[in-house]
């Protein structure tokens, strides 16, 4: 619009641009590129300004200036004008210069340099279908600005491919299958037959022990070969190792059972007589029949001697173990060294020590108390060492909990430590009794032999089961040898009974004490 604020202000054109319409983009699915005609945002309008001699110089100049500006921006288009009511008579057919300029400003918009630009239509083709499979995985790509280093990306994890499409089937480990039984018994019998032919018929070998050892080796080799025919290596290794372990346990069990069976078999003639358990050998000759005499004096002597030895060795051994674990210090280390060294002390050395100190030096006669002292020296390090091991494996949290509740050191040992390790202490006691009740050398040097019953350990010689077995077997008389094997059978049964009683006491609950 023209600013007419003042009379002296020359007329100056002003206009507002027409709104911009964006070009039309044509989607061409045939992927062709054509130029689409773009309609201009507006049509240039030509303006024809009438010339009148009645206009002043300033009005003519202003109108001419506006016309030049409009003509510079857009082509000139003639606009028909209607005669206003106040127009002079000599210009009835045309508008005045000022009104023509105003009309031009209302229709003319500033030239837009992009109005006449032809923008080609871009055809965008539809993207092709992309299918992804598990065999070809495309890793993700990170787009970074130019000149920058892309961040490191982890390589895609490649899972190992199975060699076979069959699923894993867990191997049964609970029960035995027909293949297990057939492989075991077939290998056992086949190895026995093969070794019998080679060992006894082809080679000049003899001896049962060698045959059993070679049979075990042959069986393991044949069992592994038979198992490898239709089983994987894990099954073969499992079967072979299990067979070797069971064979070792079987050998130990057979050795123990054979010793027990042989002892009872040789002494069965004496064991069937009641007088063998109720009478002594006072006035009975070695050649006397088995229905005369017995071993009651040896049984009583063994119980008295081992009872006295345990009476002193058990508290001292447990106390030594408590001192080494609960007190500690340099003295405890020295005591532990001495105990470990005395564990391997030969029995004859203990007997000689007691014989030299008590009998030779102090003049004590050969009695049951001397034999009990020799047995005490033998079983003390055994009980102390076994109790020390038991106290070491006890959880330390029990001690700490007792001390945290305000208990003293002695209360903790008496109320917490010892009741907790009581089964282990019972095992230590059993080991000590088993070591002392079968010792022959100490009692041979210290107690003396007697053929009558003596219940006083401080006077008179006192016989014992090991000493009676030793003297009977070396006599050379078959009947007396039978009594010796009978006494050995009673000794084995006595150890077994003591073991059962000790284990039963160890399993008693703390609340029943």
C-alpha positions in Angstrom: 0.0 0.0 0.0 1.1 3.6 -0.6 1.9 5.6 2.5 0.0 8.9 2.5 0.9 10.1 5.9 2.2 13.5 4.8 1.4 15.7 1.8 5.1 16.2 1.1 6.0 12.6 1.2 6.5 11.1 -2.3 4.5 8.1 -3.2 6.5 4.8 -2.6 5.3 1.4 -3.6 5.0 -1.4 -1.0 3.7 -5.0 -1.5 3.5 -8.4 0.3 4.5 -11.6 -1.4 1.9 -14.2 -2.4 2.0 -17.5 -0.4 4.4 -20.1 -1.7 2.9 -23.3 -3.0 5.3 -26.3 -3.0 5.9 -28.1 -6.2 3.9 -31.2 -7.0 5.9 -34.5 -6.7 4.6 -37.3 -8.9 5.1 -40.9 -7.7 6.0 -42.9 -10.7 5.9 -46.7 -9.9 7.5 -47.5 -13.3 10.7 -45.9 -12.1 10.8 -43.4 -15.0 11.9 -39.8 -14.6 9.7 -37.1 -16.4 9.5 -33.4 -16.1 6.2 -32.4 -14.6 4.9 -29.0 -15.5 4.7 -26.7 -12.5 2.0 -24.1 -12.5 3.3 -20.7 -11.3 2.3 -19.4 -8.0 0.7 -16.3 -9.6 0.3 -14.8 -13.1 2.2 -11.6 -13.9 -0.2 -8.7 -14.6 0.7 -5.9 -16.9 -0.2 -2.4 -15.8 -0.8 0.5 -18.2 -0.6 3.9 -16.6 -2.6 6.6 -18.5 -0.8 9.8 -19.2 -2.5 13.0 -18.2 -1.2 16.5 -18.7 -3.1 17.7 -15.6 -0.8 15.8 -13.2 1.9 17.6 -11.5 5.5 16.7 -11.9 5.7 15.0 -8.5 2.7 12.9 -9.2 4.0 11.9 -12.6 7.4 11.1 -11.2 5.9 9.0 -8.4 3.6 7.1 -10.7 6.3 6.6 -13.3 8.7 5.3 -10.5 6.0 2.9 -9.3 5.3 1.7 -12.8 9.0 1.2 -13.4 9.3 -0.8 -10.2 6.3 -2.9 -11.1 7.5 -3.4 -14.6 10.9 -4.5 -13.3 9.4 -7.2 -11.1 6.7 -8.5 -13.5 5.3 -8.0 -17.0 2.9 -5.1 -17.5 -0.8 -6.1 -17.8 -3.6 -3.7 -18.7 -6.2 -3.4 -16.0 -9.6 -2.0 -17.0 -10.6 0.9 -14.8 -14.0 2.2 -14.0 -14.6 5.8 -13.7 -15.1 6.9 -10.1 -17.8 9.2 -9.2 -15.3 12.0 -8.3 -13.2 11.6 -11.4 -12.9 14.8 -13.6 -14.9 15.0 -16.8 -11.8 15.0 -19.0 -10.7 11.6 -17.6 -14.0 9.7 -17.4 -12.6 6.7 -19.4 -9.5 6.2 -17.3 -8.3 6.3 -13.7 -5.9 8.8 -12.3 -2.3 8.0 -11.9 -2.5 7.5 -8.1 -5.6 5.2 -8.4 -3.9 3.2 -11.1 -0.9 2.7 -8.8 -3.1 1.6 -6.0 -4.9 -0.9 -8.2 -1.6 -2.3 -9.4 -0.3 -2.8 -5.9 -3.4 -4.8 -5.0 -2.8 -7.3 -7.8 0.9 -7.4 -8.4 3.0 -9.6 -6.1 6.8 -9.5 -5.9 8.6 -11.7 -8.3 9.5 -15.1 -7.0 12.7 -16.5 -8.6 11.4 -20.0 -8.0 8.0 -19.3 -9.5 9.0 -20.0 -13.1 11.5 -22.8 -12.2 10.7 -26.1 -13.7 11.3 -28.8 -11.1 11.5 -32.3 -12.6 9.3 -34.9 -11.1 11.4 -37.6 -9.4 10.1 -41.1 -9.7 10.9 -43.3 -6.6 10.8 -47.0 -7.2 9.4 -49.3 -4.6 12.2 -51.2 -2.8 12.7 -54.8 -3.6 11.6 -57.4 -1.0 14.5 -58.5 1.3 14.4 -61.8 3.0 16.7 -62.8 5.9 17.7 -66.3 6.7 19.6 -67.9 9.6 22.4 -68.9 7.4 23.2 -65.4 6.2 23.0 -62.8 8.9 23.9 -59.2 8.0 25.6 -57.4 10.8 24.3 -53.9 11.7 26.2 -51.0 10.1 26.7 -47.8 12.0 26.8 -44.5 9.9 29.1 -41.9 11.3 29.9 -38.4 10.2 32.6 -37.9 7.7 36.1 -37.9 9.2 35.2 -39.7 12.4 36.2 -43.2 13.4 33.3 -45.6 13.6 32.9 -47.3 17.0 34.1 -50.9 17.3 31.4 -53.4 16.8 31.4 -56.9 18.3 31.6 -59.7 15.8 28.5 -61.8 15.6 28.6 -64.9 17.8 29.0 -68.0 15.8 27.5 -71.1 17.4 29.2 -74.4 16.7 27.3 -76.6 14.4 26.4 -80.1 15.5 28.0 -82.9 13.6 24.8 -84.8 13.8 21.2 -83.7 13.8 20.3 -86.3 16.4 19.5 -84.9 19.9 21.6 -85.7 22.9 20.3 -88.7 24.9 21.5 -88.9 28.5 23.4 -92.0 29.3 21.6 -94.1 32.1 23.8 -94.4 35.1 21.4 -95.9 37.6 20.7 -99.5 36.7 22.6 -102.2 34.8 21.6 -103.1 31.3 22.0 -106.4 29.6 25.1 -105.1 27.8 26.7 -104.3 31.2 26.1 -107.8 32.6 27.1 -109.6 29.4 30.3 -107.6 29.1 31.2 -108.1 32.8 30.6 -111.8 33.1 31.8 -112.6 29.7 35.1 -110.8 30.3 35.4 -112.4 33.8 34.9 -116.0 32.5 36.9 -115.4 29.3 39.9 -114.0 31.1 39.9 -116.9 33.6 39.8 -119.5 30.8 42.5 -117.7 28.8 44.8 -117.3 31.7 44.3 -120.8 32.9 45.4 -122.2 29.5 48.4 -119.8 29.3 49.4 -119.9 33.0 49.1 -123.6 33.7 49.3 -125.4 30.3 51.6 -123.3 28.1 53.9 -121.7 30.7 55.7 -123.4 33.6 54.1 -121.2 36.2 52.5 -122.2 39.5 51.1 -120.4 42.5 47.7 -119.1 43.4 48.7 -115.6 44.3 50.4 -115.0 40.9 47.4 -116.5 39.1 44.9 -114.2 40.9 47.0 -111.1 40.1 47.4 -112.0 36.4 43.7 -112.9 36.3 42.8 -109.4 37.5 45.0 -107.7 34.9 43.7 -109.9 32.1 40.1 -109.3 33.1 40.6 -105.5 33.1 42.1 -105.5 29.6 39.5 -107.8 28.2 36.7 -105.9 29.9 37.9 -102.6 28.3 38.2 -104.2 24.9 34.7 -105.7 25.0 33.2 -102.5 26.2 34.9 -100.5 23.4 33.2 -102.5 20.7 29.8 -100.8 21.0 30.2 -98.0 23.5 31.9 -94.5 23.5 35.2 -93.8 25.2 33.4 -92.3 28.3 31.5 -95.5 28.9 34.7 -97.6 28.5 36.7 -95.5 30.9 33.9 -95.5 33.4 33.5 -99.3 33.3 37.2 -100.0 33.5 37.8 -97.6 36.5 34.8 -98.9 38.3 35.9 -102.5 37.8 39.4 -101.7 39.0 38.1 -100.0 42.2 35.7 -102.8 43.0 38.4 -105.3 42.4 40.7 -103.6 44.8 38.0 -103.4 47.5 37.2 -107.1 46.8 40.8 -108.1 47.3 41.0 -106.3 50.6 37.8 -107.8 51.7 38.8 -111.2 50.7 42.1 -110.9 52.5 40.4 -109.9 55.7 37.7 -112.5 55.3 40.2 -115.2 54.6 42.2 -114.4 57.7 39.1 -114.4 59.9 37.8 -117.6 58.3 41.1 -119.4 58.5 41.4 -118.4 62.2 38.0 -119.6 63.1 38.3 -122.8 60.9 41.5 -123.8 62.7 40.0 -123.1 66.1 36.6 -124.5 65.7 37.5 -127.7 67.5 38.2 -125.8 70.7 35.4 -123.2 70.3 32.7 -125.8 70.4 33.5 -126.8 74.0 32.0 -124.7 76.8 34.9 -125.4 79.2 37.1 -123.5 76.8 35.5 -120.2 78.0 35.0 -121.1 81.7 38.2 -122.9 82.8 41.9 -122.0 82.9 44.9 -124.2 82.1 46.0 -124.9 85.7 47.1 -128.5 85.9 46.2 -129.2 82.3 48.9 -130.7 80.1 49.3 -129.5 76.4 48.4 -132.9 75.2 45.2 -133.0 77.2 41.9 -133.3 75.2 40.0 -130.2 74.3 37.3 -130.9 76.8 39.8 -130.0 79.6 41.1 -126.6 80.4 40.3 -123.2 78.9 41.4 -119.6 78.3 39.4 -117.7 81.0 42.7 -116.6 82.7 43.9 -115.1 79.3 40.6 -113.3 78.7 40.6 -111.8 82.1 44.2 -110.7 81.9 43.7 -109.0 78.5 40.6 -107.1 79.7 42.4 -105.9 82.9 45.6 -104.8 81.1 43.8 -103.0 78.3 41.4 -101.4 80.7 44.2 -100.0 82.8 46.0 -98.7 79.7 42.9 -97.1 78.3 42.1 -95.6 81.7 45.3 -93.5 81.5 45.8 -93.2 77.8 42.4 -91.8 76.8 42.3 -88.7 79.0 46.0 -88.0 78.3 45.6 -88.5 74.6 42.5 -86.3 74.3 44.1 -83.7 76.6 47.2 -83.6 74.4 45.0 -83.1 71.3 43.1 -80.3 73.0 46.4 -78.7 74.0 47.8 -78.9 70.5 44.6 -77.4 68.9 43.1 -75.1 71.5 46.2 -73.7 73.2 48.8 -73.7 70.5 52.2 -72.0 70.6 55.8 -73.3 70.3 55.3 -75.9 72.9 52.3 -77.3 71.1 54.3 -77.7 67.9 57.0 -79.6 69.8 54.5 -81.9 71.4 52.9 -82.6 68.0 56.3 -83.5 66.6 56.9 -86.0 69.4 53.4 -87.5 69.1 53.8 -88.1 65.3 57.2 -89.7 65.9 55.9 -92.0 68.6 53.0 -93.2 66.4 55.5 -95.3 64.4 57.2 -96.6 67.6 57.8 -100.4 67.4 56.2 -102.4 70.1 59.4 -104.1 71.1 60.9 -100.8 71.9 58.0 -99.8 74.1 58.3 -103.2 75.9 62.1 -102.7 76.4 61.5 -99.2 77.7 59.1 -100.4 80.3 61.2 -103.4 81.2 64.3 -101.3 81.7 62.6 -98.5 83.7 60.1 -100.5 85.8 61.6 -104.0 86.2 65.3 -103.4 86.0 65.6 -99.9 87.5 62.7 -99.7 89.9 62.6 -103.4 90.8 58.9 -103.9 89.9 58.1 -107.6 89.4 56.5 -108.9 86.2 52.9 -108.2 86.8 49.8 -107.0 85.0 50.5 -103.4 85.8 53.9 -103.6 84.1 52.2 -105.0 81.0 49.5 -102.3 81.2 52.2 -99.6 81.3 53.8 -101.1 78.1 50.4 -101.1 76.4 49.8 -97.5 77.6 53.0 -96.4 75.9 51.9 -98.0 72.7 48.3 -96.6 72.5 48.9 -93.1 73.9 50.3 -91.6 70.6 47.7 -93.4 68.6 44.8 -91.8 70.5 46.5 -88.4 70.7 47.2 -88.3 67.0 43.7 -89.5 66.0 42.1 -87.0 68.4 44.2 -84.2 67.0 43.0 -84.9 63.5 39.4 -84.9 64.6 39.8 -81.5 66.4 41.4 -80.0 63.4 38.5 -80.7 61.1 35.9 -79.3 63.5 34.3 -76.0 62.2 35.8 -73.0 63.8 32.4 -71.2 63.7 31.2 -73.3 66.7 34.1 -72.1 68.9 33.6 -68.5 67.8 29.8 -68.7 68.5 30.4 -70.1 72.0 33.0 -67.4 72.8 30.7 -64.7 71.4 27.9 -65.8 73.8 30.3 -65.2 76.8 31.5 -68.8 77.4 35.0 -69.2 78.7 37.7 -71.3 76.9 37.2 -74.3 79.2 33.4 -74.1 78.9 33.7 -74.0 75.1 36.0 -77.1 75.1 33.8 -79.0 77.5 30.3 -78.0 76.3 30.9 -77.4 72.5 34.1 -78.9 71.2 34.2 -82.3 72.9 30.5 -83.2 72.4 30.8 -82.2 68.7 33.8 -84.5 68.0 32.7 -87.4 70.2 32.3 -89.8 67.2 35.8 -89.0 66.1 37.1 -89.5 69.6 35.4 -92.9 69.8 37.2 -93.8 66.5 40.5 -92.8 68.1 39.7 -95.0 71.1 38.9 -98.0 68.9 42.2 -97.5 67.0 44.1 -97.4 70.3 42.4 -100.5 71.7 42.9 -102.5 68.4 46.6 -101.6 68.6 47.1 -102.4 72.2 45.0 -105.6 72.6 46.9 -107.5 70.0 50.5 -106.5 71.1 52.6 -109.5 72.0 56.1 -108.1 72.5 55.4 -105.7 75.4 53.4 -108.3 77.4 56.0 -111.0 76.7 58.7 -108.9 78.3 56.7 -107.4 81.2 53.8 -109.5 82.3 55.1 -113.1 82.4 53.2 -116.2 81.5 50.8 -118.0 83.9 48.4 -121.0 83.6 46.0 -119.9 86.3 43.5 -117.1 86.8 44.9 -113.9 88.4 42.7 -110.9 88.9 45.3 -108.8 90.8 47.4 -106.7 88.4 49.9 -105.7 91.1 51.1 -109.2 92.1 51.9 -112.5 90.4 52.3 -112.9 86.6 49.2 -112.3 84.5 48.6 -114.0 81.2 46.8 -112.4 78.2 45.3 -113.6 74.9 48.2 -112.6 72.7 50.7 -114.2 75.0 48.6 -117.4 75.2 48.3 -117.6 71.4 52.0 -117.1 71.0 52.9 -119.8 73.6 50.3 -122.3 72.2 51.1 -122.1 68.5 54.9 -122.5 69.1 54.4 -125.6 71.3 54.1 -128.0 68.4 51.2 -130.0 69.9 48.1 -130.2 67.6 45.6 -129.9 70.4 47.4 -127.0 72.0 47.7 -125.3 68.6 43.9 -125.7 68.3 43.5 -124.0 71.6 45.8 -121.2 70.3 43.6 -120.6 67.2 40.6 -120.7 69.5 42.1 -118.0 71.6 42.9 -115.9 68.5 39.2 -116.3 67.4 38.1 -115.0 70.8 40.5 -112.1 70.4 39.0 -111.1 67.0 35.5 -111.4 68.4 36.5 -109.3 71.4 37.8 -106.5 69.2 34.6 -106.7 67.1 32.4 -106.4 70.2 34.3 -103.4 71.5 34.0 -101.8 68.1 30.2 -102.2 68.0 29.8 -101.0 71.6 31.9 -97.9 71.0 30.1 -97.0 67.8 26.8 -97.3 69.5 27.9 -95.0 72.3 29.2 -92.5 69.8 25.9 -92.4 68.0 23.9 -91.6 71.1 22.3 -88.1 70.9 23.6 -85.3 73.1 20.2 -84.9 74.7 20.3 -88.5 76.0 23.5 -88.1 77.9 
